[in-house]
C-alpha cells in the first residue's frame, strides 16, 4: 500500500535520520522515546511547539489507577466499561487497568512527584464515573504539568534522543512495500533545519494529541489541529469512532464570543464536593443519575445543555463556596488563579461553566501493541483509538492510556529490533511524487470550520444540523480545489496546512456522526435520542477514497 494523498508543500530541503521518530511530546510520545532508548534504538522527538507545550501539561485532574486500599483493576475495568457505553474493547481495557498501577509507579521512578499524605501514601480523589477514589494528582490540580516536567527532564538528559521543536508534521513516507519509512515536516525556525525537511526512520509513532481546535470553544491548546489523524488518513490508515468527541461539562464560561482554548475547571472539583446549580441555586443533577454531579461526563454535559436550553441560559454554575479559601488555595491553586484572572473568585461566588470540546475518544485505529493498519506506523495517546474509551472516556483514563500503550509500543519496537524486523528503510520517492496533492484552504477557513462544527456537530446533533455543517465544509473544499485548478492556490505554510488538516478531520467527523443514527456516550442525536444496540453496537471505520473523500463503514457485528 502506498501513500495516495499528501499536503501541497515544497520538496524537502534537508534530511535527518533516526531509528524511531516520535511525533508529539506529551506523556505518550515522551514515554515511547524514553523506552525505545532503553532498547538501544536512536529516537527523535518532533513536536509542534516547545517540548512541554502539548496537551499533557493542561491535564488538571490526575491519572486513574487502582492504587488505593480496597480498589482493584477489576473495579476500574467495570467503571470504564460503563462509561464507554458498550463500545469499549474489553481486552484493551483489561490491559489498561492491570498494567496501569505499575506504569504509574515507573512514572514516579522517572521523577514525577504526586501529592502524598503525611504518612507518605499517594493522595487519591474521585472523579465522574468512578466508584472509588483512584485519581492520583500532583500540585493539587497541576498533574499534567508535573508529569510533563518529569518526562521532559528525563528526555533532555538523554543524549540519545534528538529533539526538533517548532515542527509541524506533514505526511508519511513509505518504502516500496508500503512500510512507514519516515515523514516530512516543516520547521518553523532558522538555521540548518528550516522549512520543509524529511526524517527517515525504521518506524514512525504518532502521539500528536487531539483535534479540539476543530470547534470554536475547546480546552485543547492551539496546536491541537488533528494533524496526526489527518496524516494517517492521507497515508491510507483506518480511523475509528471520530464521532465520539467528549465535551467537558465544566469549562469556565468567558462570554458568548469567546473562542479558542478555554480554561478547564477540573472534574476533581466536583469530586471533592462542588455542586452544579442553575441561576436559582437548584442542584439539577440530583435525581438524574445515582452519582449526581459525578455521573459520567456525557451525562453531565447533556444535563447542563438541557438546563441551558430550558432556561434560555448561556451557562450554569459550579458552586464550591463551601470549600473555603484554604482548600481552594491548596487543592485547586491553578483553577483558583485562572478564575481570579477572569474576575471570578470561587471562594465567594459560583463559577459560570458550560461544556466545551475536550477529548477525542476515537482516532487512528490500533491494536493493543499500538500498531495501525499501515505497517511500521504506530499511534498512542489521544490521536489513537485503542478501544479503551469506547463511546465516552472515563475521567483521568487518558494519561494512563498514553502511559500504558506507549510502553507497549516501545516493547514491540524493541522486540522487532531484536528479531531483525526493523531494517533501514528506503523511501519510495516515485510513490511520494505520485501521491495526489491536497489543495490548501486559506488560513481564514479555520474560523469558518470551527463555526460550522460548533453550530452543527457540537454537544447537540441532528441530521439537519450536521447536513448544514457538511455542506459548509464541502464548499470550503470545493473552493480550495477551484483555486488550485485556477493556479491561485493558498500559500503552503503552517496556517494553511493546519486549515487543511482541520477541514479533513471535520469532514470525517461529520460523515461518521451523520451515519450513527442513535444516541450513545458522548454522541447525542436529538433526532435519534435512544441507544440502539441492535444496529449500532459497533464501530465506524473511516478511510479516504481515491478522490480524497472520507468514507465511514460500519464494522461487521
HUVEN-V624467 format. One record per pair of residues at least 12 apart in sequence whose ideal C-beta (glycine too) atoms are under 8 Angstrom apart, sorted by sequence separation. I is the first residue (numbers start at 1). J is the second residue. If there is no record, write none. Layout:
# HUVEN-V624467
i=I j=J
i=I j=J
This chain:
# HUVEN-V624467
i=20 j=32
i=33 j=45
i=64 j=76
i=81 j=93
i=124 j=136
i=125 j=137
i=171 j=183
i=184 j=196
i=185 j=197
i=212 j=224
i=213 j=225
i=214 j=226
i=251 j=263
i=252 j=264
i=304 j=316
i=339 j=351
i=366 j=378
i=389 j=401
i=456 j=468
i=457 j=469
i=518 j=530
i=519 j=531
i=520 j=532
i=540 j=552
i=541 j=553
i=20 j=33
i=77 j=90
i=80 j=93
i=123 j=136
i=170 j=183
i=171 j=184
i=184 j=197
i=185 j=198
i=211 j=224
i=213 j=226
i=229 j=242
i=251 j=264
i=252 j=265
i=366 j=379
i=388 j=401
i=455 j=468
i=456 j=469
i=518 j=531
i=540 j=553
i=541 j=554
i=122 j=136
i=123 j=137
i=169 j=183
i=170 j=184
i=184 j=198
i=185 j=199
i=209 j=223
i=210 j=224
i=211 j=225
i=250 j=264
i=251 j=265
i=332 j=346
i=366 j=380
i=370 j=384
i=455 j=469
i=456 j=470
i=518 j=532
i=540 j=554
i=541 j=555
i=30 j=45
i=169 j=184
i=170 j=185
i=183 j=198
i=209 j=224
i=211 j=226
i=250 j=265
i=285 j=300
i=288 j=303
i=364 j=379
i=386 j=401
i=517 j=532
i=539 j=554
i=540 j=555
i=20 j=36
i=29 j=45
i=77 j=93
i=80 j=96
i=169 j=185
i=170 j=186
i=182 j=198
i=183 j=199
i=210 j=226
i=248 j=264
i=250 j=266
i=363 j=379
i=370 j=386
i=382 j=398
i=452 j=468
i=453 j=469
i=456 j=472
i=520 j=536
i=538 j=554
i=539 j=555
i=19 j=36
i=77 j=94
i=80 j=97
i=168 j=185
i=182 j=199
i=250 j=267
i=276 j=293
i=381 j=398
i=452 j=469
i=518 j=535
i=538 j=555
i=29 j=47
i=167 j=185
i=168 j=186
i=182 j=200
i=183 j=201
i=211 j=229
i=249 j=267
i=275 j=293
i=285 j=303
i=328 j=346
i=366 j=384
i=368 j=386
i=517 j=535
i=518 j=536
i=536 j=554
i=538 j=556
i=167 j=186
i=181 j=200
i=182 j=201
i=208 j=227
i=209 j=228
i=248 j=267
i=250 j=269
i=274 j=293
i=284 j=303
i=328 j=347
i=363 j=382
i=364 j=383
i=366 j=385
i=368 j=387
i=386 j=405
i=517 j=536
i=538 j=557
i=25 j=45
i=77 j=97
i=167 j=187
i=168 j=188
i=181 j=201
i=208 j=228
i=250 j=270
i=363 j=383
i=364 j=384
i=365 j=385
i=366 j=386
i=381 j=401
i=382 j=402
i=452 j=472
i=480 j=500
i=516 j=536
i=537 j=557
i=20 j=41
i=22 j=43
i=24 j=45
i=73 j=94
i=76 j=97
i=115 j=136
i=164 j=185
i=166 j=187
i=167 j=188
i=180 j=201
i=181 j=202
i=183 j=204
i=207 j=228
i=208 j=229
i=363 j=384
i=364 j=385
i=380 j=401
i=381 j=402
i=384 j=405
i=452 j=473
i=19 j=41
i=20 j=42
i=21 j=43
i=22 j=44
i=24 j=46
i=25 j=47
i=114 j=136
i=115 j=137
i=166 j=188
i=182 j=204
i=206 j=228
i=325 j=347
i=360 j=382
i=363 j=385
i=380 j=402
i=19 j=42
i=20 j=43
i=21 j=44
i=22 j=45
i=23 j=46
i=24 j=47
i=74 j=97
i=114 j=137
i=115 j=138
i=164 j=187
i=166 j=189
i=180 j=203
i=208 j=231
i=270 j=293
i=271 j=294
i=284 j=307
i=323 j=346
i=324 j=347
i=359 j=382
i=360 j=383
i=362 j=385
i=480 j=503
i=18 j=42
i=19 j=43
i=20 j=44
i=22 j=46
i=23 j=47
i=24 j=48
i=73 j=97
i=76 j=100
i=114 j=138
i=115 j=139
i=180 j=204
i=270 j=294
i=276 j=300
i=323 j=347
i=361 j=385
i=381 j=405
i=448 j=472
i=449 j=473
i=516 j=540
i=18 j=43
i=21 j=46
i=29 j=54
i=73 j=98
i=113 j=138
i=115 j=140
i=173 j=198
i=206 j=231
i=321 j=346
i=380 j=405
i=381 j=406
i=515 j=540
i=18 j=44
i=25 j=51
i=112 j=138
i=170 j=196
i=206 j=232
i=250 j=276
i=320 j=346
i=321 j=347
i=380 j=406
i=477 j=503
i=25 j=52
i=73 j=100
i=173 j=200
i=249 j=276
i=267 j=294
i=276 j=303
i=321 j=348
i=449 j=476
i=476 j=503
i=16 j=44
i=25 j=53
i=26 j=54
i=73 j=101
i=276 j=304
i=318 j=346
i=321 j=349
i=361 j=389
i=448 j=476
i=512 j=540
i=25 j=54
i=26 j=55
i=27 j=56
i=114 j=143
i=164 j=193
i=219 j=248
i=278 j=307
i=321 j=350
i=361 j=390
i=380 j=409
i=24 j=54
i=26 j=56
i=215 j=245
i=267 j=297
i=320 j=350
i=361 j=391
i=473 j=503
i=477 j=507
i=512 j=542
i=26 j=57
i=66 j=97
i=319 j=350
i=320 j=351
i=361 j=392
i=378 j=409
i=445 j=476
i=511 j=542
i=65 j=97
i=104 j=136
i=114 j=146
i=172 j=204
i=219 j=251
i=279 j=311
i=284 j=316
i=318 j=350
i=319 j=351
i=361 j=393
i=113 j=146
i=278 j=311
i=317 j=350
i=318 j=351
i=473 j=506
i=474 j=507
i=66 j=100
i=67 j=101
i=112 j=146
i=217 j=251
i=279 j=313
i=317 j=351
i=359 j=393
i=378 j=412
i=473 j=507
i=508 j=542
i=65 j=100
i=66 j=101
i=112 j=147
i=164 j=199
i=278 j=313
i=317 j=352
i=318 j=353
i=370 j=405
i=378 j=413
i=441 j=476
i=445 j=480
i=64 j=100
i=65 j=101
i=316 j=352
i=317 j=353
i=370 j=406
i=441 j=477
i=67 j=104
i=112 j=149
i=113 j=150
i=315 j=352
i=316 j=353
i=368 j=405
i=469 j=506
i=470 j=507
i=473 j=510
i=515 j=552
i=65 j=103
i=112 j=150
i=222 j=260
i=278 j=316
i=279 j=317
i=281 j=319
i=315 j=353
i=316 j=354
i=370 j=408
i=439 j=477
i=441 j=479
i=65 j=104
i=111 j=150
i=112 j=151
i=169 j=208
i=222 j=261
i=277 j=316
i=278 j=317
i=315 j=354
i=359 j=398
i=366 j=405
i=369 j=408
i=370 j=409
i=441 j=480
i=511 j=550
i=515 j=554
i=107 j=147
i=110 j=150
i=221 j=261
i=276 j=316
i=277 j=317
i=314 j=354
i=368 j=408
i=369 j=409
i=440 j=480
i=470 j=510
i=511 j=551
i=512 j=552
i=63 j=104
i=110 j=151
i=217 j=258
i=220 j=261
i=276 j=317
i=277 j=318
i=371 j=412
i=439 j=480
i=469 j=510
i=470 j=511
i=511 j=552
i=111 j=153
i=217 j=259
i=218 j=260
i=219 j=261
i=276 j=318
i=277 j=319
i=369 j=411
i=370 j=412
i=439 j=481
i=507 j=549
i=508 j=550
i=107 j=150
i=111 j=154
i=216 j=259
i=217 j=260
i=218 j=261
i=219 j=262
i=275 j=318
i=276 j=319
i=369 j=412
i=507 j=550
i=63 j=107
i=110 j=154
i=216 j=260
i=218 j=262
i=219 j=263
i=274 j=318
i=275 j=319
i=439 j=483
i=466 j=510
i=470 j=514
i=508 j=552
i=217 j=262
i=219 j=264
i=274 j=319
i=275 j=320
i=439 j=484
i=83 j=129
i=274 j=320
i=308 j=354
i=504 j=550
i=82 j=129
i=213 j=260
i=273 j=320
i=437 j=484
i=443 j=490
i=466 j=513
i=467 j=514
i=183 j=231
i=249 j=297
i=270 j=318
i=272 j=320
i=442 j=490
i=466 j=514
i=248 j=297
i=269 j=318
i=273 j=322
i=274 j=323
i=304 j=353
i=376 j=425
i=440 j=489
i=441 j=490
i=446 j=495
i=457 j=506
i=79 j=129
i=247 j=297
i=250 j=300
i=273 j=323
i=304 j=354
i=305 j=355
i=439 j=489
i=440 j=490
i=443 j=493
i=449 j=499
i=79 j=130
i=246 j=297
i=247 j=298
i=249 j=300
i=269 j=320
i=272 j=323
i=304 j=355
i=439 j=490
i=440 j=491
i=463 j=514
i=79 j=131
i=246 j=298
i=249 j=301
i=440 j=492
i=443 j=495
i=446 j=498
i=450 j=502
i=457 j=509
i=461 j=513
i=78 j=131
i=248 j=301
i=265 j=318
i=443 j=496
i=446 j=499
i=449 j=502
i=453 j=506
i=457 j=510
i=247 j=301
i=301 j=355
i=442 j=496
i=445 j=499
i=449 j=503
i=452 j=506
i=456 j=510
i=67 j=122
i=180 j=235
i=246 j=301
i=249 j=304
i=272 j=327
i=441 j=496
i=443 j=498
i=68 j=124
i=75 j=131
i=440 j=496
i=443 j=499
i=446 j=502
i=453 j=509
i=457 j=513
i=67 j=124
i=75 j=132
i=440 j=497
i=442 j=499
i=445 j=502
i=449 j=506
i=453 j=510
i=76 j=134
i=169 j=227
i=256 j=314
i=441 j=499
i=445 j=503
i=168 j=227
i=169 j=228
i=172 j=231
i=272 j=331
i=440 j=499
i=441 j=500
i=171 j=231
i=172 j=232
i=440 j=500
i=71 j=132
i=170 j=231
i=174 j=235
i=253 j=314
i=297 j=358
i=439 j=500
i=70 j=132
i=71 j=133
i=169 j=231
i=172 j=234
i=253 j=315
i=438 j=500
i=441 j=503
i=461 j=523
i=62 j=125
i=64 j=127
i=71 j=134
i=171 j=234
i=172 j=235
i=269 j=332
i=461 j=524
i=462 j=525
i=464 j=527
i=61 j=125
i=68 j=132
i=171 j=235
i=268 j=332
i=460 j=524
i=461 j=525
i=462 j=526
i=463 j=527
i=62 j=127
i=68 j=133
i=459 j=524
i=461 j=526
i=462 j=527
i=61 j=127
i=64 j=130
i=68 j=134
i=266 j=332
i=269 j=335
i=438 j=504
i=460 j=526
i=67 j=134
i=66 j=134
i=250 j=318
i=65 j=134
i=67 j=136
i=266 j=335
i=64 j=134
i=265 j=335
i=64 j=135
i=65 j=136
i=264 j=335
i=63 j=135
i=64 j=136
i=263 j=335
i=62 j=135
i=63 j=136
i=277 j=350
i=61 j=135
i=62 j=136
i=63 j=137
i=265 j=339
i=62 j=137
i=263 j=338
i=34 j=110
i=61 j=137
i=62 j=138
i=263 j=339
i=276 j=353
i=263 j=342
i=61 j=141
i=63 j=143
i=60 j=141
i=62 j=143
i=60 j=142
i=61 j=143
i=60 j=143
i=59 j=143
i=60 j=144
i=63 j=147
i=59 j=144
i=58 j=144
i=252 j=338
i=265 j=351
i=57 j=144
i=58 j=145
i=252 j=339
i=56 j=144
i=57 j=145
i=59 j=147
i=254 j=342
i=265 j=353
i=55 j=144
i=252 j=342
i=56 j=147
i=57 j=148
i=56 j=148
i=252 j=344
i=298 j=391
i=54 j=148
i=262 j=356
i=264 j=358
i=298 j=392
i=297 j=392
i=52 j=148
i=296 j=392
i=297 j=393
i=52 j=149
i=296 j=394
i=297 j=395
i=252 j=351
i=253 j=352
i=296 j=395
i=52 j=152
i=252 j=352
i=253 j=353
i=51 j=152
i=250 j=351
i=252 j=353
i=253 j=354
i=357 j=458
i=251 j=353
i=250 j=353
i=251 j=354
i=51 j=155
i=249 j=353
i=251 j=355
i=355 j=459
i=51 j=156
i=250 j=355
i=251 j=356
i=249 j=355
i=248 j=355
i=251 j=358
i=247 j=355
i=248 j=356
i=247 j=356
i=248 j=357
i=45 j=155
i=247 j=357
i=248 j=358
i=438 j=548
i=246 j=357
i=247 j=358
i=248 j=359
i=51 j=163
i=245 j=357
i=246 j=358
i=436 j=548
i=245 j=358
i=246 j=359
i=51 j=165
i=245 j=359
i=246 j=360
i=50 j=165
i=245 j=360
i=246 j=361
i=45 j=161
i=47 j=163
i=49 j=165
i=50 j=166
i=244 j=360
i=245 j=361
i=27 j=144
i=34 j=151
i=43 j=160
i=44 j=161
i=45 j=162
i=47 j=164
i=49 j=166
i=244 j=361
i=245 j=362
i=42 j=160
i=43 j=161
i=44 j=162
i=45 j=163
i=46 j=164
i=47 j=165
i=48 j=166
i=242 j=360
i=244 j=362
i=43 j=162
i=44 j=163
i=45 j=164
i=47 j=166
i=48 j=167
i=243 j=362
i=27 j=147
i=31 j=151
i=34 j=154
i=42 j=162
i=44 j=164
i=47 j=167
i=48 j=168
i=241 j=361
i=242 j=362
i=27 j=148
i=30 j=151
i=34 j=155
i=37 j=158
i=46 j=167
i=48 j=169
i=241 j=362
i=242 j=363
i=26 j=148
i=30 j=152
i=33 j=155
i=240 j=362
i=241 j=363
i=37 j=160
i=46 j=169
i=239 j=362
i=240 j=363
i=27 j=151
i=30 j=154
i=34 j=158
i=37 j=161
i=239 j=363
i=240 j=364
i=30 j=155
i=33 j=158
i=141 j=266
i=239 j=364
i=240 j=365
i=238 j=364
i=239 j=365
i=25 j=152
i=34 j=161
i=141 j=268
i=237 j=364
i=238 j=365
i=33 j=161
i=237 j=365
i=267 j=395
i=267 j=396
i=391 j=520
i=392 j=521
i=25 j=155
i=391 j=521
i=392 j=522
i=137 j=268
i=229 j=360
i=390 j=521
i=391 j=522
i=232 j=364
i=391 j=523
i=135 j=268
i=229 j=363
i=238 j=372
i=228 j=363
i=229 j=364
i=237 j=372
i=238 j=373
i=135 j=271
i=228 j=364
i=237 j=373
i=46 j=183
i=217 j=354
i=219 j=356
i=220 j=357
i=236 j=373
i=237 j=374
i=218 j=356
i=219 j=357
i=220 j=358
i=236 j=374
i=46 j=185
i=128 j=267
i=217 j=356
i=218 j=357
i=219 j=358
i=235 j=374
i=127 j=267
i=217 j=357
i=218 j=358
i=232 j=372
i=237 j=377
i=127 j=268
i=215 j=356
i=126 j=268
i=128 j=270
i=215 j=357
i=232 j=374
i=235 j=377
i=125 j=268
i=127 j=270
i=128 j=271
i=214 j=357
i=18 j=162
i=127 j=271
i=241 j=385
i=126 j=271
i=212 j=357
i=232 j=377
i=240 j=385
i=244 j=389
i=16 j=162
i=23 j=169
i=125 j=271
i=212 j=358
i=239 j=385
i=244 j=390
i=246 j=392
i=125 j=272
i=212 j=359
i=232 j=379
i=244 j=391
i=246 j=393
i=16 j=164
i=212 j=360
i=244 j=392
i=210 j=359
i=211 j=360
i=210 j=360
i=241 j=391
i=362 j=512
i=228 j=379
i=232 j=383
i=46 j=199
i=55 j=209
i=87 j=241
i=229 j=383
i=305 j=459
i=44 j=199
i=54 j=209
i=55 j=210
i=228 j=383
i=305 j=460
i=44 j=201
i=87 j=244
i=302 j=459
i=206 j=364
i=301 j=459
i=23 j=183
i=48 j=208
i=361 j=521
i=9 j=170
i=21 j=182
i=58 j=219
i=361 j=522
i=9 j=171
i=21 j=183
i=58 j=220
i=129 j=291
i=7 j=170
i=58 j=221
i=128 j=291
i=6 j=170
i=7 j=171
i=130 j=294
i=6 j=171
i=55 j=220
i=128 j=293
i=129 j=294
i=205 j=370
i=55 j=221
i=128 j=294
i=129 j=295
i=206 j=372
i=54 j=221
i=127 j=294
i=128 j=295
i=129 j=296
i=3 j=171
i=53 j=221
i=126 j=294
i=128 j=296
i=129 j=297
i=3 j=172
i=54 j=223
i=55 j=224
i=128 j=297
i=3 j=173
i=53 j=223
i=3 j=174
i=206 j=377
i=2 j=174
i=12 j=184
i=49 j=221
i=128 j=300
i=204 j=376
i=206 j=378
i=207 j=379
i=209 j=381
i=210 j=382
i=1 j=174
i=32 j=205
i=203 j=376
i=204 j=377
i=205 j=378
i=206 j=379
i=207 j=380
i=208 j=381
i=209 j=382
i=210 j=383
i=49 j=223
i=202 j=376
i=203 j=377
i=204 j=378
i=205 j=379
i=206 j=380
i=207 j=381
i=209 j=383
i=9 j=184
i=32 j=207
i=48 j=223
i=203 j=378
i=205 j=380
i=208 j=383
i=2 j=178
i=29 j=205
i=207 j=383
i=365 j=541
i=1 j=178
i=9 j=186
i=16 j=193
i=206 j=383
i=6 j=184
i=14 j=192
i=21 j=199
i=29 j=207
i=206 j=384
i=14 j=193
i=28 j=207
i=48 j=227
i=21 j=201
i=13 j=194
i=14 j=195
i=16 j=197
i=18 j=199
i=20 j=201
i=23 j=204
i=26 j=207
i=13 j=195
i=15 j=197
i=16 j=198
i=17 j=199
i=18 j=200
i=19 j=201
i=20 j=202
i=21 j=203
i=23 j=205
i=24 j=206
i=25 j=207
i=13 j=196
i=14 j=197
i=15 j=198
i=16 j=199
i=17 j=200
i=18 j=201
i=19 j=202
i=20 j=203
i=21 j=204
i=22 j=205
i=23 j=206
i=24 j=207
i=26 j=209
i=12 j=196
i=13 j=197
i=14 j=198
i=15 j=199
i=16 j=200
i=17 j=201
i=19 j=203
i=20 j=204
i=21 j=205
i=23 j=207
i=24 j=208
i=10 j=195
i=11 j=196
i=12 j=197
i=15 j=200
i=20 j=205
i=22 j=207
i=23 j=208
i=24 j=209
i=10 j=196
i=12 j=198
i=9 j=196
i=259 j=447
i=145 j=334
i=140 j=330
i=141 j=331
i=140 j=331
i=141 j=332
i=142 j=333
i=259 j=450
i=140 j=332
i=141 j=333
i=142 j=334
i=140 j=333
i=141 j=334
i=139 j=333
i=140 j=334
i=141 j=335
i=180 j=374
i=139 j=334
i=180 j=375
i=181 j=376
i=207 j=402
i=178 j=374
i=179 j=375
i=180 j=376
i=178 j=375
i=179 j=376
i=180 j=377
i=177 j=375
i=207 j=406
i=174 j=374
i=172 j=374
i=23 j=227
i=24 j=228
i=60 j=264
i=205 j=409
i=234 j=438
i=23 j=228
i=61 j=266
i=172 j=377
i=58 j=264
i=60 j=266
i=61 j=267
i=62 j=268
i=61 j=268
i=60 j=268
i=61 j=271
i=203 j=413
i=247 j=458
i=247 j=459
i=83 j=296
i=85 j=298
i=203 j=416
i=82 j=296
i=83 j=297
i=203 j=422
i=202 j=422
i=202 j=423
i=301 j=522
i=202 j=424
i=302 j=524
i=202 j=425
i=298 j=521
i=201 j=425
i=298 j=522
i=200 j=425
i=297 j=522
i=298 j=524
i=7 j=234
i=200 j=427
i=5 j=233
i=6 j=234
i=5 j=234
i=198 j=427
i=4 j=234
i=3 j=234
i=3 j=235
i=4 j=236
i=3 j=236
i=213 j=446
i=2 j=236
i=216 j=450
i=1 j=236
i=214 j=449
i=215 j=450
i=216 j=451
i=214 j=450
i=213 j=450
i=216 j=453
i=217 j=454
i=215 j=453
i=216 j=454
i=214 j=453
i=215 j=454
i=182 j=425
i=215 j=458
i=181 j=425
i=180 j=425
i=181 j=426
i=182 j=427
i=179 j=425
i=181 j=427
i=181 j=428
i=175 j=425
i=176 j=426
i=175 j=426
i=147 j=399
i=175 j=427
i=176 j=428
i=174 j=427
i=175 j=428
i=173 j=427
i=174 j=428
i=144 j=399
i=173 j=428
i=176 j=431
i=143 j=399
i=174 j=431
i=174 j=432
i=173 j=432
i=135 j=395
i=135 j=396
i=242 j=505
i=130 j=394
i=171 j=435
i=245 j=509
i=129 j=394
i=130 j=395
i=129 j=395
i=130 j=396
i=242 j=508
i=243 j=509
i=128 j=395
i=242 j=509
i=127 j=395
i=127 j=396
i=239 j=508
i=243 j=512
i=230 j=500
i=231 j=501
i=234 j=504
i=242 j=512
i=243 j=513
i=227 j=498
i=230 j=501
i=233 j=504
i=241 j=512
i=242 j=513
i=229 j=501
i=233 j=505
i=243 j=515
i=95 j=368
i=225 j=498
i=243 j=516
i=60 j=334
i=227 j=501
i=230 j=504
i=60 j=335
i=226 j=501
i=230 j=505
i=233 j=508
i=247 j=522
i=92 j=368
i=225 j=501
i=226 j=502
i=229 j=505
i=246 j=522
i=91 j=368
i=225 j=502
i=244 j=521
i=245 j=522
i=226 j=504
i=244 j=522
i=226 j=505
i=229 j=508
i=244 j=523
i=243 j=523
i=214 j=502
i=213 j=502
i=211 j=502
i=214 j=505
i=96 j=388
i=214 j=506
i=92 j=386
i=93 j=387
i=211 j=505
i=92 j=387
i=93 j=388
i=214 j=509
i=91 j=387
i=92 j=388
i=104 j=400
i=107 j=403
i=89 j=386
i=103 j=400
i=243 j=540
i=89 j=387
i=241 j=539
i=242 j=540
i=88 j=387
i=89 j=388
i=104 j=403
i=240 j=539
i=241 j=540
i=88 j=388
i=100 j=400
i=103 j=403
i=240 j=540
i=242 j=542
i=88 j=389
i=89 j=390
i=96 j=397
i=103 j=404
i=106 j=407
i=240 j=541
i=88 j=390
i=239 j=541
i=240 j=542
i=87 j=390
i=100 j=403
i=238 j=541
i=239 j=542
i=84 j=388
i=86 j=390
i=87 j=391
i=96 j=400
i=100 j=404
i=103 j=407
i=238 j=542
i=239 j=543
i=84 j=389
i=85 j=390
i=86 j=391
i=96 j=401
i=99 j=404
i=238 j=543
i=83 j=389
i=84 j=390
i=85 j=391
i=188 j=494
i=237 j=543
i=83 j=390
i=84 j=391
i=85 j=392
i=236 j=543
i=80 j=388
i=84 j=392
i=96 j=404
i=99 j=407
i=186 j=494
i=236 j=544
i=81 j=390
i=83 j=392
i=84 j=393
i=95 j=404
i=96 j=405
i=99 j=408
i=233 j=542
i=83 j=393
i=84 j=394
i=233 j=543
i=234 j=544
i=83 j=394
i=186 j=497
i=233 j=544
i=95 j=408
i=80 j=394
i=79 j=394
i=80 j=397
i=233 j=550
i=168 j=494
i=55 j=382
i=170 j=497
i=168 j=497
i=64 j=394
i=168 j=498
i=64 j=395
i=64 j=396
i=63 j=396
i=64 j=397
i=61 j=395
i=62 j=396
i=61 j=396
i=64 j=399
i=65 j=400
i=63 j=399
i=64 j=400
i=62 j=399
i=63 j=400
i=59 j=398
i=59 j=399
i=63 j=403
i=56 j=399
i=32 j=378
i=56 j=402
i=32 j=380
i=29 j=380
i=28 j=380
i=29 j=381
i=28 j=381
i=27 j=381
i=28 j=382
i=26 j=381
i=24 j=381
i=24 j=383
i=31 j=402
i=35 j=406
i=39 j=410
i=27 j=399
i=31 j=403
i=35 j=407
i=38 j=410
i=41 j=413
i=1 j=374
i=41 j=414
i=28 j=402
i=32 j=406
i=36 j=410
i=39 j=413
i=27 j=402
i=28 j=403
i=31 j=406
i=35 j=410
i=39 j=414
i=26 j=402
i=27 j=403
i=31 j=407
i=34 j=410
i=35 j=411
i=38 j=414
i=41 j=417
i=28 j=405
i=29 j=406
i=32 j=409
i=36 j=413
i=40 j=417
i=28 j=406
i=32 j=410
i=36 j=414
i=39 j=417
i=27 j=406
i=31 j=410
i=35 j=414
i=39 j=418
i=41 j=422
i=20 j=413
i=19 j=417
i=19 j=422
i=2 j=428
i=6 j=432
i=3 j=431
i=2 j=431
i=3 j=432
i=6 j=435
i=8 j=437
i=5 j=435
i=6 j=436
i=7 j=437
i=8 j=438
i=4 j=435
i=5 j=436
i=6 j=437
i=7 j=438
i=8 j=439
i=2 j=434
i=3 j=435
i=4 j=436
i=5 j=437
i=6 j=438
i=8 j=440
i=2 j=435
i=5 j=438
i=7 j=440
i=87 j=520
i=86 j=520
i=87 j=521
i=85 j=520
i=85 j=521
i=84 j=521
i=83 j=521
i=86 j=531
i=85 j=531
i=86 j=533
i=87 j=537
i=86 j=537
i=87 j=538
i=87 j=539
i=8 j=484
i=8 j=489
i=10 j=492
i=9 j=492
i=8 j=492
i=7 j=492
i=9 j=497
i=7 j=497
i=7 j=500
i=5 j=544
i=4 j=544
i=4 j=546
i=5 j=548
